[in-house]
Amino acid sequence: MTAKERVLEVMKKEGSPMNAGKITEISGLERKEVDKAMKDLKDEGVIISPKRCFWEPA
């Protein structure tokens, strides 16, 4: 499973907007990996930000 897949899985499982710190804590990935995965997911339009610094699947 790639970092992007893991980040998306954690977001879907949680069911509410999350910040990168919480995703890092739950996923077990390094913060650097989470940040890169979230940037890629955002650029692809897979995740959206309903409020500043919090993200959820689109």
SULVEN-V264389 format. One record per helix or strand. SS is the DSSP state (H for helix, E for strand). FROM is the first residue (numbers start at 1). LEN is the number of residues. If there is no record, write none. Layout:
SS/FROM/LEN + SS/FROM/LEN
This chain:
H/3/12 + E/18/1 + H/20/8 + H/31/13 + E/47/5 + E/54/4
